[in-house]
Amino acid sequence: MRRLYLDNAATSWPKPDAVYDAVDDWQRRVGASYARGASAAADETRAIVDRARRSVAQLLGESDPRRVVFTNSGTDSLNLALRGLLRAGDHVVSTVCEHNAVLRPLEFLCTEGVETTWVGCDSEGVVSVDEVAAALRPETKLIAIVHASNVTGAIQPVEEVASFAKSQGVRLLVDAAQTLGRLPLDVRSLGADLIAAPGHKGLYGPLGTGVLWLAPGIEEDLRPLRLGGAASGGDRLEMPETLPDKFEAGSLNAPGLAGLAAGVEHVLATGVEAIRQRMTDARGRLASGLAAMDGVRVYGPSEPLRQAGVVSFSTEGYDPHELAMLLASVGGIECRAGLHCAPRMHAALGTARQGGLVRFSPGPGTTDSEIDAAVTAVGRLIASPLT
Ligand SMILES: Cc1ncc(COP(=O)(O)O)c(C=O)c1O
């Protein structure tokens, strides 16, 4: 049975061939660690990592690539941002739409004297700027908000939140896990202080890659979470203060970053607007096909400009996990059922008690015939329930 991959919100697959080639070439031909030797191979690794950093910076509209820190995942970037920045006595405003990669660090920090106010969302999973504003306190240090929900695809009003945060002197962390490489995101116009994203979703890098962008000056207030060998300052017992070395202790994931460089170059060559258009078309086709069936409810905004591209739905007669298992076994469809690591969001949508939702997440390469096959498979299962 052919695979029908609809789990790009978890990690993108397939990657462009250039990504596989770059990883393979680095592994077989280069093989030297980043900034650890003086050989030609070590120089080549440095050049590859620099290329990855430059391309991510270019994608973000950042002129200084050193402001891009490499991490191991979106979760790793968010942990560095939250646990590196917040101290006892700080207050944070965040939202019920966040992924566990934000919820859990903030719950942990609560045990260390950091308090969080959780702002709710509407029935489509959208947060109101007024509610964010109302949650602010004199001791609020940070607003942490997801750019687009991994459950409903709802794009949050991050630009408005950013200008409000700036007017109040509060820092803003944006979780761009579902949007970097898929939606235009320019640090010059956004006004955020930290942007966290995986390298393995919209940027097409391999698993094990992540990025954290830092606005000028934030690095002075941010503690590194990992300490150890870095690309500079080997004669000192403290981590270097320079970017990005302060936050990149340990041998970097050079093969992953070789793949990431190729992935981001693919995004830049294709154009984020073109990717966005294809995602909009794919999401629209999927959502309207599913919503047209009796007994199916699709969640999230239907208006394309407010949607990042996932389709989460419930069906009468099937538990989400049961439906996902059947879709995998009868149609080779790979999707994601359950709470999608966003338990507060499902509680807010009222879908937690039913076991969450089934999520289809196409990628820019998902074809119309794959989308139609997925819709047909759901239709067949609904028409003849097993029970
Ligand atoms: C909104 C959101 N934030 C954070 C993450 C965590 O990213 P990673 O899987 O790279 O750790 C995800 C992953 O699905 C996500 O969807």
The ligand as an SDF file (V2000), in Angstrom:
LIG
                    3D

 16 16  0  0  0  0  0  0  0  0999 V2000
    3.0280   24.6690   17.8700 C   0  0  0  0  0  0  0  0  0  0  0  0
    4.1960   23.7860   18.1660 C   0  0  0  0  0  0  0  0  0  0  0  0
    5.1400   24.2010   19.0160 N   0  0  0  0  0  0  0  0  0  0  0  0
    6.2180   23.4570   19.3070 C   0  0  0  0  0  0  0  0  0  0  0  0
    6.3990   22.2180   18.7330 C   0  0  0  0  0  0  0  0  0  0  0  0
    7.5990   21.3980   19.1070 C   0  0  0  0  0  0  0  0  0  0  0  0
    8.4870   21.2540   18.0400 O   0  0  0  0  0  0  0  0  0  0  0  0
    9.4760   19.9810   17.9860 P   0  0  0  0  0  0  0  0  0  0  0  0
    8.6460   18.8160   17.5680 O   0  0  0  0  0  0  0  0  0  0  0  0
   10.4970   20.3580   16.9620 O   0  0  0  0  0  0  0  0  0  0  0  0
   10.0680   19.8150   19.3170 O   0  0  0  0  0  0  0  0  0  0  0  0
    5.4340   21.7320   17.8450 C   0  0  0  0  0  0  0  0  0  0  0  0
    5.5630   20.3870   17.2440 C   0  0  0  0  0  0  0  0  0  0  0  0
    4.6470   19.8110   16.7520 O   0  0  0  0  0  0  0  0  0  0  0  0
    4.3080   22.5530   17.5340 C   0  0  0  0  0  0  0  0  0  0  0  0
    3.3640   22.1440   16.6910 O   0  0  0  0  0  0  0  0  0  0  0  0
  1  2  1  0
  2  3  1  0
  2 15  2  0
  3  4  2  0
  4  5  1  0
  5  6  1  0
  5 12  2  0
  6  7  1  0
  7  8  1  0
  8  9  2  0
  8 10  1  0
  8 11  1  0
 12 13  1  0
 12 15  1  0
 13 14  2  0
 15 16  1  0
M  END
$$$$
